[in-house]
């Protein structure tokens, strides 16, 4: 069952400027700032040599916004991306229970995944209450990027359900 939307991702070229806007103009609070890199994120997003600064912003309750500035590979601004009728989103991640079951179900429906389910390394990102996170990205039928996130206790013995990190 999908529990809720986990976060909305926005790729930015100047994270500090965007953080200022979201905090001062819109009233969001920074809940986490991290740098990410390595095979796990390269596999999730389908890019090589990924290094990025990530900041999560939240209101009192509910949905988070993730501002990510890719340091490598360098982001490109595409023509038309800011026009209101441009199709697609960057990604929406859904908080789910039973991530492996969701992946199996959608693969049976010919949905294309970037890679297999990935475990976020605790050495790079720590979650409240000692939880760990598994995630996977996939395309919707029109090519928008969506994802599933599943949280579990750090000592969860069910990690065997995480597929190989090969894509």
N, C-alpha and C positions, 0 to 999 in steps of 0.2 A: 504494500500500500504506500502511495506517495503521502508523506507527512505534511510537507509544506515546501515553499520555495526557499532554498538555502541562501542564495545571494545572486545579485546581478553584477556582472563584470563589465567594467568600462576601461578600455585601454587608453592611456593618456600619455602625452609627451612631456609634461611638466607636472609631476606628482605633487610637489609642494604647492604650486599655484592652485591645483584642483582640490587639494586637502583644505586649503584656506577657504575656497569657495564653498565646499560642502559643509565645513564647520561654521564659518562666520555667516554665510548667506542663507544656508538652509537648516542650520541647527543640528547637524549630525555630530556624533562624537566618535573619535577614533577609538576603536576597540582592540586593534592589533596592527602591528607593522612588522614585516619580516622580509628577508631576501630569500628567494628560492632559486634553485639550480639543480642540475644533475639529471640522470637518466629518467627518473620517475616523472618529472615535469616535461621533459622532452617527449616522452612517450604519450603522456596525457594530451598535450597540445599539438603533437605532430610536427615539431620544429627541432632543429639541432642547435646545440650550444646555447641553451636558454639560460639567461640570468635576468632576474627581474626583481624590482621592488614592489611589494604588495602592501596595501593598507586597506583595512576593513573599517567601514563606517556604519554606524547603526543609530537608529532612533531608540526611544525608550523600550519599545517592543517591536518584534517583527523582523521584516526583511533587512538584510545587510547589503551594502554596496561595496564591491571590491574594486578599488582603483589600482591598476597594475601598470607600471612603467617598465617596458622591456628595455633592458640595457643591451641585451644581445638575444636574438638578432634585432637589429634596429627596426622599429615600426615604420610603416608607410601610411600616409594619409591618402586614402583613395578618393577619387573624384565622386561626388554625389553622395558620400556617406552621411553628410549632415542634412540632406534634403528630406523633408518629412515623409515622402512617399517611397523612399529607397527601401527595398525589401530586406528583411532579415534583422537579426539582433546579433550581438557579439556572443553571448551565451547566457542561458538561465540554468542554474543547477538546482535540481530537486532533491530534497532530503527524503530518503527512502529507507524502508526496512526490507531486507532481502534483496540486496543489490545484485547478487548472482542470478537470482530468479528473474529479475527485471531484464538483465542482459540477455539471458536465454530466451525470454519471451520476445524481446524486440529483434534479436537475431533471426528468430523463426519468421518474423514479419519482414525480413530483408532490410532491416535498418543497419546502416553502416557505422561501425565504431572506429574511433581513432586507434585504439589499442585495447588490450585486456584491462581488467580492473587493477588499479594501482593503489598501493598502501602509501600514504603520505608519511615520510620519515619523521619520527618524533624528534630527531636531532635538528630538524629545520623548523617545524611548526608544532607548537604544543597547544592542546585544546583544554578547555575547562574540565575540571573533575577527572583529569587523567585520561580522557577519551582519546581514541585514535580515529583516523578517518581513512576510508577507502573511497576512490572516485574513478569515474570513467566518463569520457566525452563521446558523443555520437551526433550524427546529423539527423535533423528532422527531414521529412520528405522534400522540403524546398531548399534544404541546404543550410538552415540556421543551426548553430551549435547549441546543443543542450548537454546536460550532464546529470549524473546521479552521484550523490554523496551519501555515505552510510557511516554512522558513528558507532563505535563499540568500545568496551573497556580495554585498557592497555594489555591486560593479561588474557584477552579473548583467545580461546583455544580454537576457534572456528576459522583461523586465518588460512587453513588448508583450502577453504572455498575460494580464496583469491587465486585467480588464474595466473599463469606464467606472465612475467613482465615483458615477454616478447610480443611484438605487434605483427 
